[in-house]
């Protein structure tokens, strides 16, 4: 997401306006927040997000027994490139054109019954409670109209003990206030680490940890990012949905069974 700002400011360095529009999650696409339409925009997003996708997949610890949901899945590159080994995958995105591209990319898995792609809002995920063992989200969160609600929805669709890994926003310097910013893709929000932790815990998560990862493999973009923002890193939050707390009488009953 930060890369669109860098690309807009250095169009001569990158491959022109298509990259600028293509990276922007806030650029208009079929009337919803999205990116450059069609296969070109999908490829641009995937190319620039390679390092971030790898980092998120690694932090999620995705394995062959997982049932994964990728929120704001776009054209499905994370699901095909970073989660091909996962037992079952699902994606949701607000953009109908992106959903169609993702469905084509995952056509074989959809036909086999191990994948599904739905159009929907991150603030009202079209999935039942406790469906997934893992939830991921990259390069979209700062543009969500109601990020607190989106986090709560991610927690809702996770099973107890399930984990969420969310690329929250470009890292902002320690001591900086959370704020709204404006770039070529429109207005977006950034949060400091303390506010990221607060909002994640308020959504119902526990065991919240925050890490910072490089957003791209590009030395040029990383250098420009350091000049503009003082950092070339993304803030990623990792959190777990806690197990339900048993009523006191149920705890005593379990303890009695264990002793008996």
DOTORTI-498907 format. One record per residue (C-alpha): residue number from 1; residue in one letter; z, x, y. Coordinates in pm, whole numbers, plus 50000, padded with zeros to 5 digits. Layout:
// residues N
<NUM; "A"; <Z; X; Y>>
...
This chain:
// residues 260
<1; "X"; <50000; 50000; 50000>>
<2; "X"; <50083; 50278; 50242>>
<3; "X"; <49755; 50439; 50145>>
<4; "X"; <49554; 50174; 50324>>
<5; "X"; <49707; 50286; 50650>>
<6; "X"; <49622; 50646; 50573>>
<7; "X"; <49272; 50559; 50469>>
<8; "X"; <49216; 50355; 50783>>
<9; "X"; <49324; 50647; 50995>>
<10; "X"; <49109; 50899; 50810>>
<11; "X"; <48793; 50716; 50710>>
<12; "X"; <48590; 51033; 50742>>
<13; "X"; <48803; 51196; 50476>>
<14; "X"; <48779; 50918; 50221>>
<15; "X"; <48481; 50718; 50107>>
<16; "X"; <48451; 50496; 50412>>
<17; "X"; <48548; 50145; 50496>>
<18; "X"; <48528; 50017; 50139>>
<19; "X"; <48828; 50229; 50047>>
<20; "X"; <49014; 50108; 50353>>
<21; "X"; <48962; 49744; 50267>>
<22; "X"; <48991; 49802; 49895>>
<23; "X"; <49339; 49948; 49903>>
<24; "X"; <49484; 49679; 50127>>
<25; "X"; <49692; 49420; 49945>>
<26; "X"; <49695; 49222; 50267>>
<27; "X"; <49319; 49208; 50319>>
<28; "X"; <49179; 48859; 50290>>
<29; "X"; <49013; 48787; 49958>>
<30; "X"; <48920; 48429; 49884>>
<31; "X"; <49185; 48311; 50128>>
<32; "X"; <49481; 48484; 49961>>
<33; "X"; <49643; 48825; 50002>>
<34; "X"; <49424; 49055; 49795>>
<35; "X"; <49172; 49335; 49811>>
<36; "X"; <48802; 49401; 49833>>
<37; "X"; <48652; 49140; 49601>>
<38; "X"; <48473; 49211; 49277>>
<39; "X"; <48455; 49513; 49050>>
<40; "X"; <48437; 49764; 49337>>
<41; "X"; <48768; 49654; 49484>>
<42; "X"; <48926; 49648; 49139>>
<43; "X"; <48812; 50002; 49070>>
<44; "X"; <48935; 50127; 49408>>
<45; "X"; <49281; 49983; 49350>>
<46; "X"; <49297; 50125; 48999>>
<47; "X"; <49179; 50469; 49109>>
<48; "X"; <49433; 50500; 49389>>
<49; "X"; <49717; 50356; 49180>>
<50; "X"; <49680; 50581; 48875>>
<51; "X"; <49983; 50798; 48945>>
<52; "X"; <50197; 50503; 49050>>
<53; "X"; <50104; 50306; 48739>>
<54; "X"; <50199; 50599; 48517>>
<55; "X"; <50534; 50636; 48692>>
<56; "X"; <50617; 50266; 48665>>
<57; "X"; <50519; 50257; 48297>>
<58; "X"; <50736; 50558; 48227>>
<59; "X"; <51037; 50414; 48408>>
<60; "X"; <50995; 50086; 48221>>
<61; "X"; <50999; 50270; 47888>>
<62; "X"; <50739; 50033; 47749>>
<63; "X"; <50722; 50027; 47371>>
<64; "X"; <50534; 49847; 47090>>
<65; "X"; <50801; 49576; 47061>>
<66; "X"; <50792; 49471; 47425>>
<67; "X"; <50672; 49145; 47575>>
<68; "X"; <50561; 49252; 47924>>
<69; "X"; <50482; 49062; 48242>>
<70; "X"; <50298; 49240; 48524>>
<71; "X"; <50351; 49054; 48853>>
<72; "X"; <50063; 49077; 49102>>
<73; "X"; <49857; 49220; 48818>>
<74; "X"; <49533; 49229; 49018>>
<75; "X"; <49237; 49305; 48794>>
<76; "X"; <49461; 49399; 48502>>
<77; "X"; <49425; 49777; 48510>>
<78; "X"; <49796; 49839; 48458>>
<79; "X"; <49793; 49616; 48150>>
<80; "X"; <49488; 49783; 47999>>
<81; "X"; <49556; 50145; 48097>>
<82; "X"; <49936; 50170; 48085>>
<83; "X"; <50041; 49892; 47845>>
<84; "X"; <49772; 49887; 47578>>
<85; "X"; <50036; 49980; 47316>>
<86; "X"; <50269; 49693; 47409>>
<87; "X"; <50299; 49407; 47159>>
<88; "X"; <50231; 49123; 47403>>
<89; "X"; <50131; 49135; 47769>>
<90; "X"; <50090; 48882; 48047>>
<91; "X"; <49979; 48905; 48406>>
<92; "X"; <50000; 48679; 48708>>
<93; "X"; <49819; 48714; 49039>>
<94; "X"; <49762; 48493; 49343>>
<95; "X"; <49394; 48586; 49371>>
<96; "X"; <49162; 48375; 49156>>
<97; "X"; <48881; 48636; 49161>>
<98; "X"; <49125; 48902; 49043>>
<99; "X"; <49253; 48677; 48768>>
<100; "X"; <48899; 48629; 48640>>
<101; "X"; <48836; 49005; 48636>>
<102; "X"; <49165; 49063; 48454>>
<103; "X"; <49076; 48801; 48196>>
<104; "X"; <48745; 48974; 48129>>
<105; "X"; <48916; 49311; 48097>>
<106; "X"; <49167; 49171; 47848>>
<107; "X"; <48926; 48935; 47672>>
<108; "X"; <48981; 49087; 47328>>
<109; "X"; <49359; 49068; 47353>>
<110; "X"; <49345; 48716; 47494>>
<111; "X"; <49126; 48609; 47201>>
<112; "X"; <49375; 48772; 46963>>
<113; "X"; <49664; 48582; 47122>>
<114; "X"; <49847; 48893; 47245>>
<115; "X"; <49767; 48858; 47616>>
<116; "X"; <49742; 48593; 47884>>
<117; "X"; <49655; 48602; 48253>>
<118; "X"; <49756; 48322; 48487>>
<119; "X"; <49699; 48250; 48852>>
<120; "X"; <50027; 48197; 49030>>
<121; "X"; <50275; 48293; 49299>>
<122; "X"; <50534; 48565; 49255>>
<123; "X"; <50785; 48328; 49412>>
<124; "X"; <50725; 48063; 49144>>
<125; "X"; <50624; 48244; 48827>>
<126; "X"; <50445; 48011; 48582>>
<127; "X"; <50648; 48120; 48280>>
<128; "X"; <50955; 47987; 48105>>
<129; "X"; <51304; 48132; 48132>>
<130; "X"; <51391; 48443; 47929>>
<131; "X"; <51033; 48493; 47810>>
<132; "X"; <50986; 48868; 47863>>
<133; "X"; <51159; 49191; 47771>>
<134; "X"; <51009; 49381; 48068>>
<135; "X"; <50863; 49298; 48409>>
<136; "X"; <50665; 49535; 48630>>
<137; "X"; <50516; 49508; 48978>>
<138; "X"; <50320; 49767; 49176>>
<139; "X"; <50155; 49780; 49517>>
<140; "X"; <50226; 49423; 49624>>
<141; "X"; <50596; 49362; 49693>>
<142; "X"; <50596; 49434; 50071>>
<143; "X"; <50342; 49156; 50122>>
<144; "X"; <50530; 48885; 49930>>
<145; "X"; <50624; 48600; 50169>>
<146; "X"; <50965; 48563; 50003>>
<147; "X"; <51057; 48892; 49832>>
<148; "X"; <51411; 48776; 49751>>
<149; "X"; <51274; 48476; 49568>>
<150; "X"; <51022; 48696; 49385>>
<151; "X"; <51302; 48920; 49254>>
<152; "X"; <51501; 48615; 49145>>
<153; "X"; <51196; 48485; 48958>>
<154; "X"; <51150; 48820; 48783>>
<155; "X"; <51513; 48802; 48674>>
<156; "X"; <51472; 48442; 48554>>
<157; "X"; <51180; 48515; 48322>>
<158; "X"; <51351; 48820; 48171>>
<159; "X"; <51562; 48801; 47858>>
<160; "X"; <51922; 48920; 47889>>
<161; "X"; <51906; 49298; 47861>>
<162; "X"; <51544; 49301; 47982>>
<163; "X"; <51443; 49540; 48257>>
<164; "X"; <51238; 49517; 48573>>
<165; "X"; <51057; 49805; 48742>>
<166; "X"; <50928; 49725; 49090>>
<167; "X"; <50737; 49947; 49332>>
<168; "X"; <50916; 49817; 49640>>
<169; "X"; <50758; 49997; 49933>>
<170; "X"; <50683; 50337; 50087>>
<171; "X"; <51002; 50537; 50108>>
<172; "X"; <51148; 50538; 50455>>
<173; "X"; <51372; 50820; 50580>>
<174; "X"; <51744; 50800; 50509>>
<175; "X"; <51925; 50624; 50789>>
<176; "X"; <51619; 50421; 50892>>
<177; "X"; <51662; 50046; 50928>>
<178; "X"; <51462; 49810; 50710>>
<179; "X"; <51180; 49674; 50922>>
<180; "X"; <50847; 49495; 50951>>
<181; "X"; <50535; 49705; 50999>>
<182; "X"; <50171; 49629; 51065>>
<183; "X"; <49869; 49805; 50916>>
<184; "X"; <49503; 49731; 50850>>
<185; "X"; <49607; 49490; 50575>>
<186; "X"; <49834; 49291; 50806>>
<187; "X"; <50210; 49274; 50843>>
<188; "X"; <50435; 49402; 50566>>
<189; "X"; <50800; 49490; 50519>>
<190; "X"; <50978; 49806; 50420>>
<191; "X"; <51339; 49837; 50310>>
<192; "X"; <51582; 50127; 50299>>
<193; "X"; <51748; 50211; 49968>>
<194; "X"; <52073; 50032; 50053>>
<195; "X"; <51891; 49707; 50126>>
<196; "X"; <51675; 49746; 49814>>
<197; "X"; <51991; 49770; 49605>>
<198; "X"; <52151; 49476; 49784>>
<199; "X"; <51855; 49241; 49741>>
<200; "X"; <51806; 49340; 49377>>
<201; "X"; <52168; 49274; 49289>>
<202; "X"; <52161; 48947; 49486>>
<203; "X"; <51868; 48836; 49268>>
<204; "X"; <52092; 48861; 48961>>
<205; "X"; <52022; 49213; 48834>>
<206; "X"; <52271; 49478; 48724>>
<207; "X"; <52249; 49851; 48647>>
<208; "X"; <52030; 49895; 48953>>
<209; "X"; <51886; 50241; 49012>>
<210; "X"; <51643; 50360; 49276>>
<211; "X"; <51401; 50645; 49241>>
<212; "X"; <51122; 50790; 49452>>
<213; "X"; <50783; 50891; 49314>>
<214; "X"; <50462; 51029; 49457>>
<215; "X"; <50222; 50748; 49531>>
<216; "X"; <49894; 50928; 49466>>
<217; "X"; <49738; 51237; 49312>>
<218; "X"; <49555; 51306; 49638>>
<219; "X"; <49677; 51607; 49834>>
<220; "X"; <49490; 51479; 50138>>
<221; "X"; <49655; 51138; 50132>>
<222; "X"; <49997; 51285; 50055>>
<223; "X"; <49964; 51526; 50347>>
<224; "X"; <49858; 51249; 50585>>
<225; "X"; <50143; 51033; 50462>>
<226; "X"; <50396; 51306; 50537>>
<227; "X"; <50256; 51340; 50886>>
<228; "X"; <50270; 50967; 50958>>
<229; "X"; <50583; 50864; 50770>>
<230; "X"; <50774; 51181; 50698>>
<231; "X"; <50735; 51116; 50324>>
<232; "X"; <50466; 51083; 50060>>
<233; "X"; <50683; 50891; 49814>>
<234; "X"; <50717; 50531; 49699>>
<235; "X"; <51051; 50360; 49642>>
<236; "X"; <51079; 50218; 49290>>
<237; "X"; <51374; 50009; 49175>>
<238; "X"; <51475; 49983; 48809>>
<239; "X"; <51715; 49705; 48713>>
<240; "X"; <51844; 49520; 48408>>
<241; "X"; <51916; 49150; 48359>>
<242; "X"; <52279; 49137; 48246>>
<243; "X"; <52395; 48973; 47927>>
<244; "X"; <52565; 48636; 47985>>
<245; "X"; <52941; 48643; 48028>>
<246; "X"; <53112; 48444; 47754>>
<247; "X"; <53392; 48199; 47842>>
<248; "X"; <53736; 48334; 47763>>
<249; "X"; <53783; 48102; 47464>>
<250; "X"; <53455; 48221; 47310>>
<251; "X"; <53560; 48582; 47353>>
<252; "X"; <53890; 48511; 47175>>
<253; "X"; <53704; 48335; 46893>>
<254; "X"; <53468; 48632; 46847>>
<255; "X"; <53763; 48872; 46848>>
<256; "X"; <53941; 48661; 46586>>
<257; "X"; <53633; 48663; 46363>>
<258; "X"; <53600; 49041; 46402>>
<259; "X"; <53966; 49096; 46310>>
<260; "X"; <53968; 48840; 46028>>
